[in-house]
Amino acid sequence: MAWEYVCPHCQLVQGRFEQSQVSDVQLGLDQLTPEEWQDIITNDEDGTNRIWVTCDTCQQVFDQYPERTVLPHLYS
C-alpha cells in the first residue's frame, strides 16, 4: 500500500510514499476533519491511497485565469 499525491486537474503524480515509510500522522492527515478526508482522499483497488491536491502549475493557471475553476473544460 502507498500514499500518492495527485493533482485532480492534470493528474500529475506529485509524490508517492510507501506506507511502510510514512504514516498518515507523519503526513499530517490526522489533522483533517472527516469531511476533508472524504473530499480529498480516495482508495484504489490496489490499495493505493490517493490524496488529491492541486499542483503548483494548475494553481498558477487558476490564479491567473479564475474562470477555469468554474469551467473546467477550458483547462484542457
QUISUL-V587822 format. One record per helix or strand of 2 or more residues. SS is the DSSP state (@ for helix, = for strand). FROM is the first residue (numbers start at 0). LEN is the number of residues. Records with the same first field share a line. If there is no record, write none. Layout:
SS = FROM-LEN / FROM-LEN
This chain:
= = 1-5 / 12-6 / 40-3 / 47-5
@ = 28-3 / 33-7 / 55-9 / 66-4 / 71-3
